[in-house]
């Protein structure tokens, strides 16, 4: 075993990866469009013939 303290520079910490703002906007728009398409498909095909109360 060695009792010598080694003074070393700390390794630089990498910043966390962030998505660019334009990609976040595109993904948000895509999720909204897919959500509306799913709602339309549900009401178009699955909810036909349901009694109106």
Buried (B, 14 or more C-beta within 10 A) or exposed (E): EEEEEEEEEEEEEEEEEEEEEEEEEEEEEEEEEEEEEEEEEEEEEEEEEEEEE
